[in-house]
Amino acid sequence: MSLQDELTAVERNLDDLVRSVGRLETQVGAGLEIRRVRSDTDHLRESLALLKQSATSGPQAGRQAVPVEMVTVSDAPYDATLWADAEDEGLGSRTGHAP
């Protein structure tokens, strides 16, 4: 099946779901639970519309490639003088105690 065929099939199934929820609402009444289900079907319909829009405008539409820069980190030990004045709650102090 092509992408367009798949999207059309999903749209038909969603239409069937909306009709079923409508029939269910007439049987159980308009309570909180059925309103939530109705809201969920509305969200599905909106999401499907967005999906169809992005699918028909191309596979990479709306997506921008972010360049990834590789950074090489040397295995050589750091210069100890970099940490000479650093203190992390006493760990970097010469005495080993917090000031």
Secondary structure, DSSP 8 states (H G I E B T S, - for coil): --HHHHHHHHHHHHHHHHHHHHHHHHHH-S-HHHHHHHHHHHHHHHHHHHHHHHHHT-TTTT-------------S---GGGGTT--STTTTSSSSS--
